[in-house]
Amino acid sequence: MDSIQLKHPPPGLTIGDSAVIALRGSWTVLQKSHFDPFPQPEHLRVLARFLNRMPLSWRVKFADYISASIGHPHTDFQKIDPESSARWVIDGFPQKKYPGVILGAPGLAAVFLSGLTGFPYLPQPLLYNARQDMSRDNAQAYLEAGQEIAEPLVKKYPGIEATIHFDPVHDRFLIGRVVFVRLKYLNLPKAYADFIKHRLEPGSPVILLDCKYNWLRAKVADRLYFQLGGLGGISPQEMIDESEALKSYRARWGAPADADWDINYEYSDGPESEWGSTGPFLDEAFELATQSGHKPILASHNHPGELSERIFNLHLNQWTGADKPKNVYIAVFTHTEPNFAYTTGAIPLWLPFITDDNIPLLEEILDSWRRMSGSDNPSGTVYMTLHPSFCSPLDLVSLETWKTILGKYFKEIRFPGIDPARYPSDLGCYVLMYPEMVSLAKKNKFQGNPFKTPSIDDLEKFLTPP
């Protein structure tokens, strides 16, 4: 189903975006199939394997080539129809009744919730892009390029808002090749409403993912915003102030002396572009669910990692094995293969990114799990699918640091698809992760179903804030 849908995505859509990968992962895991977040033609897989043996400069050039290849023509923005995009989301799920649905913010822990419950996931945001070569350090020029393609769209469709997302640290290669504009549904699209009214079993739950994670953003026009930076270990204010550490970082990547991330607009607090919820979208879904005889469950959370912890604990509660679970699967950002958890019985945990702000979150979750298990000794195996970085941001966590932390909890640590000598600038992360995960799943298959389906009471207990 995923491969069929990818042949006909909405104009300008970024297939590798977090929300779209969460959606595609939900399409796939509901059919109990393994999921490849970055499907590639076989010749590119072969080429990437070859280039991964090459010096760093070659790998960086190939990453730059890939960045350019994802871009869409500017004219695609004239063809975007938010309702048509919502229908595309729905059409990825087989025509049948479902025992519930998940809507809202796109933390990829939602994919694990989808796999556990059998509920489709319908995202609020979708990321679009336009191909354009430009400076990686001229924020005002990037803003104007985004405004040119996005402002006509928000004027045409009052039910959406748009954010021009410029991250010259974590997305350094990408923003030199494409302009990113994230659209969010302010109102519940008709296709989503019809799904709630006609595609759910009577009385089934409607889980609403309400992420209150905020960031500093600038209002460019009505329902059009600009965001500098994004979730990670670098605060929005440090990005705006262009700290000395950030100036040194961009200089190492060849930024000119007059590089400038200033824009001609003032910043104020608002929903973060990628993760934050906004508008009456969830309120409308809550009201419709109630009117349609369904049970709305509002999963409000202040940070995407907070929801991830709740879903991890929900899986522990639903464990069916005779012994206590020992293995954990950690997916990072968009590098996820959700069916691995349901094939092997490894407890799934999602981390938002590869940055140092995720370390306290990881240790908090694993410390709590260790206390529940009653053992202080490392045991079991952890499988971690790491996201690569070809621009080595200041807040990057090294492979050795991940090993040190995980070694406190697990006897064996596996990084499927990772070449330790080349990470983080590791092309294998994109082409080798999926086949290795599938192979590991076959070798470590859990006999039976590792998790029982949660009841509505279970969902309310674990997903709603205390």
N, C-alpha and C positions, 0 to 999 in steps of 0.2 A: 504493500500500500504506500509506504514511504517513497519508494522509487517512482511509482506512478505519479504521485502528487508533485514530486520535484520536477517533473517534466513541464508542468503547467502552473507555476507559482504566480502570485500577483506581480504586476510590473514593478520593478525596482526593489523587490523584497531581498533582504539579506538572509540567506538560508542558514548561515552560521551564527546568527544572533541567538542570545540566550533564550528569549521567549519562543523563537521558532524551533530551536532544538528541544526545548521542553515540550512543545506541541508535537513535534515529530517523534520524540521519545514516547509520548503518550499513545500516539497512533500505533507504534510498534509494540510496546510492552503489552498493550491490551490484546494483541494477537499472539502473545507469548513467543515473539520472535526476537532475535538479537538485533541490536540497533547500532548502526554505524553513523556517528554524528557528522563525519566528513567523508562521504562516499567519493571515491576518485576512480577515473578510468584506470585500467590496469597499467597502461604505459606510464602514467604519472606516478603510480606506486613504485614501479621499477626505477624510474628516474630519481624519485626522492630517496630510495634506498641507496642508489649509487652516489648521489650528491651528499648524502649524510656522512659519507666517508671522507668528503673533501674538507679543506680548511674552512674556518669560520667565515671568511669573506665570501666564499662561494655559497655557503648556506644562507647567508644574509641576502645575497643577490637573488637567490631563488625565492626566499620569503617575500622579497619586494615584488618579484614577478607575480607570485600568487596573489599578493595584495591588489595589484592592478587588475588581475583577471576577474575579481569578484564584482567590479564596478559595472553599473548599468548606465545606459544613455540618459542624459538629462530629460529627454522627451518622455521617458517612462513616468516621470512625476505627473505629467499631464493626463496619464491614463489611470492613475490610482483612483480606485473607488472603494472607500472603507467598507461599505456593505458587501461588495463583491469579495473583498479580502476575508470578511467574516464568514461568508458562505464557503470559501476555500478551506478555512479552518474546519468547519463542520463536515465538509465532504470527505475529509480524510478518515472519518470514522464510519465503519460499516452501518448500513441502514438497519437498525434494530433498537429495541428499548434497552436502556441502561439503568443500573441500580443506583445511580447518582451522578453528579457532575461536579467539577472543580473549576472555579472561575477566578480570574484576577491576576495578582502579581506573579512574576515569572521565576521566583527562586526555583532552581532545578530540583530541589527536594520535592516539588510538586509531582515530578515524574515518578518518584518512588511511591508517593501517596496514590498516584494513579494506578501503578502496578499492584499495590496492596489491596485496593478497594475495587478495582475494575471500573473506576469512574474516568471518563474523558476529561482532559484538561483544556480549557479555553482561555487563552491569554488576553489581557487588556492591552498591552503594548505590542507593536510590531515595528521592527527596524527596517528602514529603506535606505538606499544609497545611490549616489550618482558618481560616475567616473570623472575625476578631474585631478590633474597633476598640479600640486601647489606646495608652497612652503609649509614645513611641519611646525613652524614656530611663529606664524603670522595669524594670530587669533581673529583679528578684525577681518582679514580677507576671507578666512574660513567662514566666519559668521555671515558675511555678505553673500558668499556663494550659496550657503544654506538658505538664507532668506529668499534669494531669487527663486529657488525651486519650491520652497515650502510655503511661503506666504500666500500664493494663489490657491494652494490646496486648502489651508485653514479658512480662507475667505469663502471658498466654495462649499465646504462641509462644516457646519457649526457644531456638529457632534463630536469633533476631535480636537486635540491639541497636539502641537509638534514641538520637539526640542532638537535643536542643532547641537550635536554632542561632539565636543572637541577635547580629546585627551592626548596631549603631546608626550605623555610618559608611557602609559600602558598600551596605547594604540599607535605608537609613534610611526610604525611603517604604514599602517592602514591610512592614516589621515593625510599622508603625502600623496595618496593615490585616489582616495574616494572621499566624498562628503557624506556624513551620516546624519540622517534625520529620523528620529524616533517618533512615531505617531501613537497616541493613546486614545482609546475610546472614552470620551467623557460620558456618553450615554450608552446604554446596553443596545448593541446592534440587533436588528430584527432577527438575523439568523440565530443568534444566541438565545433570544427570547423564545423563538419557535422551538429550539432544542429543549428548553426547560418545559415548555407547554406540551410538547408532543413526543419527545424521545426519552422520557424518563418513566420508570415504573412508578405506580401510585405510591405516594407517601415517602418517596426516596429523598435522601439528603442532598442539599445544594451547599457545597463548601465554598465559602467566599474568602479568598486570600487577600487580606488587607495589610499591606506593608506600609508602615508610617516612616520609612527611612527618608530623611530629608538631605538636601544639599543646597549650596548657594547657586542661584541661577539668575540670569538677566532677562527681563522682559523686553523682547524686540518689537513685538506687535501683539495685537489681540490674539491670545491663545498660541503665541509663538515665543519660544524661549531659547536661550543659549546656555549651555553648561560647559564649564571648564573642569576637566578631570573627572574622576569617578571613584567608586568604592575601592579602597585599598588602604595602605598605611600612610598616605599623604593627604593631609586635610584639605578641604576646599580653600580655606584661607591661605594656607601655605602656597597652593597653586596660584591664587590671585596675587599674593605678595611676591611671587617668583623668588623664593628663598635662594640664598647663595648656593646651597646644595643642588637645587634644581638648575640654576644657571650653569654650574660646573657640569652637571649631568648632560644638559643639551649641548654644551660646548664640546664634550667628548664625542658627540655624534655629528659634529661639523656645523652646528648652528652658527650663524653669523653673529658678530659682536652686537649688532643692533636688533637681535631677535627680541620679540615683544609679544607677550600674551595679553596685553591690555586690550580692552574693547571700549567702544564709545557708549557704554550703557552701565548702569549701576546694578549691583547684585543684591538679591534678597533671598531669604530662606523659602524653600518650596520642595515639593516632592522630587526625589532624585529621578533622573531620566530613566535609568534602566530598571530600577527596582521599586520605586515608590508608587503607591496608588493615588489616584486623583479623581476629582469630579464625582457626579452622582451614580457612576457606573454600578458600584456594588450596592448602593441603596436601592436602585431600580431592580437589580437582580434579587435582593432580599425580599422586596415587596411582591415581585412576580412569583417567587417561589412560595411565599405564604399564601397568596391568592390561588395558586394552582394546587394547593394541598400538599406541598413538599415541606421538608424540614430544613430551614436555613441554619447553617453553622458558620458563624463569623470568626475566622481565625486571624485576629489582629496581632501584629507583631511589629516591633520597632526596628528590626534589622533582619535581612533575609536569613542570616545564620540562626536566629532565634527560632524561626519556623523549622529549620533543618534539625535542630536539637529535639523539638517536639516529635517530628516524624521518625527520627531515630528511636526515641523512647517508645513510640507507638509500635514500631516493628518488634522491639524487645518484648513488649507486652503480648504480641500476637504470635510469638515463637511457639512452634509445635514440637520441637525436638525433645527427646527424652533427657538429654543432658543440657546444661546451660550453653548458650551459643558462645563460640570462641573466635569465630572469624568475622572480620568487618571488611566491607568494601567502601572505600572513600573515593567519591567522584569529585573532581575539582573543576569548577566553572562549567564549560561546555563539554568537557571530556567525560562523558558518562555513557555507560552501557547498562541500563536499568535491569534488563532481563538476567544479567549475571547474578544479581541478588536472589532472584526467585528460582534460578536454576541450582545455585550452590548453597543457598541458605545463609550466605554472608549478610550480616546486618548492614543495610545501606546507610551511608552518611554522606551528605553533600556539603562541600566547602565553597563559599562564593568565589574565592580567587586564590592565587598562588602567592599572595602578599603577607607580610608579617602580622597584620592585624588579625589574621585567621588562626594564629598560633594559640592565643588565649581561648578562643572558641573551641578549638580541637581538644585542648587539654582539659577544659571544663567538662566537655561531653565524655571523654574517655575516663577521666577521674571518677565521675559520677557512675559510669558503667562498672568500673572496677569495684567501687564500694558496694554496688548492688550484687556483684558476683561473689563477693566475699574472699577474693584472692588478690594478693599483692604481687604475685609472680607473673612475669610475662608468659603468655600462652597463646596458642592459635596463630593464625596468619592474617595479615592485613594486605589487601590489594588496593593500590592507590593509582588512579589514572590522572596523572598530572598534565596540566596545560603548559605548553611551551611559551617562551618569550624570546624574541629575537632582538629585543632592545634592552634587556637586563635592567629593569627599573630599579630605583633606589630601594624600594620596599620589597624586592623579591626575596623569597625564602630559598636558600640553597638546598640541593638534594641532600647534602650531609646533615643539614639541620633537620629536615624531615625525618631522616633515618634516626637521628639521635632521639627525637621526640617519640617516634613510633616504637623504638626499641625498648622504651620503658613499659610498654603494654603488650607487645607481641613477640613471639619467638622468631617468626619468619616475616620478612617484609618483601613484598613484590611490587615492582613498578612496571606493569605491562606496557610494552611499546617504548620504554625509555632506554636510551643509550647513555649510561652514566658519564661517559667521557665527553658527551656532546650537549647534555642538558645544561642550561635551558634552551640553547639555540639548536633544538633537536627536531629535525624534520620527521623523524620516526614517530614522534608523538601523534602525528596526523595520519600516518599510513600503516603503522604497525600495531597500534593499540587494539583496534577492533579484531583482527585475526587472532591476536594473542589472547584476548579476553574470551573469544569463542572457544579456542582450544582449551583454556583453563576451565571454562564452564563444563565442557564435556568430560574432562578428567576428574572434576570434583563435584559431580552431580549429586544433589541431595535426593535421597529416596523418599518420594512422596512430596507433599506440599509443605514447605518450611514455615509458612505463616497462615494462620486462620484469618478469615475475613473479619474485619472489625465491625462491631455493632454501632448503631447510632450513639449509644451511650459511650462506647470506647472513643469514638471520634470526638464527641463533645469534651470528654475528660482530657484527652491529650492535645487537642488542637486549639482549644480556646484558652485565653490567658487565665492564670490563677486568680 
